[in-house]
């Protein structure tokens, strides 16, 4: 298994980047939180605790209470790579989350982003 630098990076370090990207496009921090909670199964309080604890990205995903089965419906390109073609499981989960935040920043409505 390849150990990418992002795996050991604190999720709390990446989180503000997600929020800033969304807010620059007129979206809300609450929408970012909703996406993260939808994908991982964390409650808002659990998410805040993970951020407070500076949990690394790999552990954050490994400890997710229940990864949403609908996340496999996420398709598209992030950083020039099709997310559905990424074989390494942890990197695929990270890119799923990146793709959802991209969709939010591009103005998609939450129903479509959350695959409802």
C-alpha positions as CSV (number, residue, x, y, z in Angstrom):
1,X,0.0,0.0,0.0
2,X,1.3,3.4,-0.9
3,X,1.5,5.8,2.0
4,X,0.7,9.2,0.6
5,X,1.6,12.4,2.5
6,X,-2.1,13.3,2.7
7,X,-2.8,10.2,4.9
8,X,-0.8,11.6,7.7
9,X,-2.0,15.2,7.4
10,X,-4.4,16.3,10.0
11,X,-8.0,16.4,8.6
12,X,-8.3,19.7,10.6
13,X,-5.6,21.2,8.3
14,X,-7.6,20.3,5.1
15,X,-11.0,21.1,6.5
16,X,-10.6,24.9,6.3
17,X,-9.5,24.6,2.7
18,X,-12.8,22.8,1.9
19,X,-14.7,25.5,3.8
20,X,-12.8,28.3,2.0
21,X,-13.4,26.8,-1.4
22,X,-17.1,26.5,-0.7
23,X,-17.5,30.0,0.8
24,X,-15.6,31.7,-2.1
25,X,-18.4,30.4,-4.3
26,X,-21.2,31.6,-2.0
27,X,-21.8,28.3,-0.2
28,X,-21.9,27.7,3.5
29,X,-19.7,25.9,6.1
30,X,-22.8,24.1,7.2
31,X,-23.1,22.6,3.7
32,X,-19.5,21.4,3.8
33,X,-20.3,19.8,7.2
34,X,-23.4,18.2,5.9
35,X,-21.4,16.7,3.0
36,X,-18.7,15.3,5.3
37,X,-21.3,13.9,7.8
38,X,-23.3,12.4,4.9
39,X,-20.3,10.6,3.5
40,X,-18.7,9.5,6.8
41,X,-21.6,8.9,9.1
42,X,-20.1,11.3,11.7
43,X,-22.6,13.4,13.6
44,X,-21.8,17.2,13.8
45,X,-20.5,16.8,17.3
46,X,-18.3,13.8,16.3
47,X,-16.9,15.8,13.3
48,X,-16.1,18.7,15.6
49,X,-14.3,16.3,18.0
50,X,-12.2,14.8,15.2
51,X,-11.2,18.3,14.1
52,X,-10.4,19.3,17.7
53,X,-8.3,16.1,18.1
54,X,-6.3,16.9,14.9
55,X,-7.0,13.4,13.6
56,X,-5.0,12.4,10.5
57,X,-6.9,11.9,7.3
58,X,-6.3,8.1,7.2
59,X,-7.6,7.6,10.8
60,X,-10.5,10.0,10.2
61,X,-11.7,7.8,7.4
62,X,-10.9,4.6,9.1
63,X,-12.9,5.6,12.2
64,X,-15.9,6.9,10.2
65,X,-18.9,5.3,11.8
66,X,-20.6,4.3,8.5
67,X,-19.3,5.3,5.1
68,X,-22.4,6.1,3.0
69,X,-23.0,3.4,0.5
70,X,-24.2,6.0,-2.0
71,X,-20.7,7.5,-2.2
72,X,-19.9,4.9,-4.8
73,X,-22.2,6.8,-7.1
74,X,-19.7,9.6,-7.2
75,X,-18.1,9.8,-10.6
76,X,-15.9,12.3,-12.3
77,X,-12.4,13.7,-12.4
78,X,-10.4,15.2,-9.5
79,X,-6.8,16.3,-10.1
80,X,-6.9,14.7,-13.5
81,X,-7.9,11.3,-12.2
82,X,-11.3,9.6,-12.5
83,X,-12.4,8.9,-8.9
84,X,-14.1,5.7,-9.8
85,X,-10.9,4.3,-11.3
86,X,-8.8,4.9,-8.1
87,X,-7.9,1.4,-6.8
88,X,-6.3,2.4,-3.4
89,X,-9.3,2.5,-1.0
90,X,-8.2,5.4,1.3
91,X,-7.2,7.6,-1.7
92,X,-10.5,6.9,-3.4
93,X,-12.4,8.0,-0.2
94,X,-10.3,11.2,-0.1
95,X,-11.0,11.9,-3.7
96,X,-14.8,11.2,-3.2
97,X,-14.8,13.9,-0.6
98,X,-12.8,16.3,-2.8
99,X,-15.3,15.7,-5.7
100,X,-18.3,16.4,-3.4
101,X,-16.7,19.7,-2.3
102,X,-15.9,20.6,-6.0
103,X,-19.6,19.9,-6.8
104,X,-20.7,22.2,-4.0
105,X,-18.4,25.0,-5.1
106,X,-19.7,24.6,-8.7
107,X,-23.2,25.4,-7.5
108,X,-24.8,21.9,-7.6
109,X,-27.8,21.6,-5.3
110,X,-27.4,19.5,-2.2
111,X,-29.9,16.8,-3.4
112,X,-27.7,16.0,-6.4
113,X,-24.5,16.3,-4.4
114,X,-25.8,13.8,-1.8
115,X,-27.0,11.5,-4.5
116,X,-30.7,11.6,-3.5
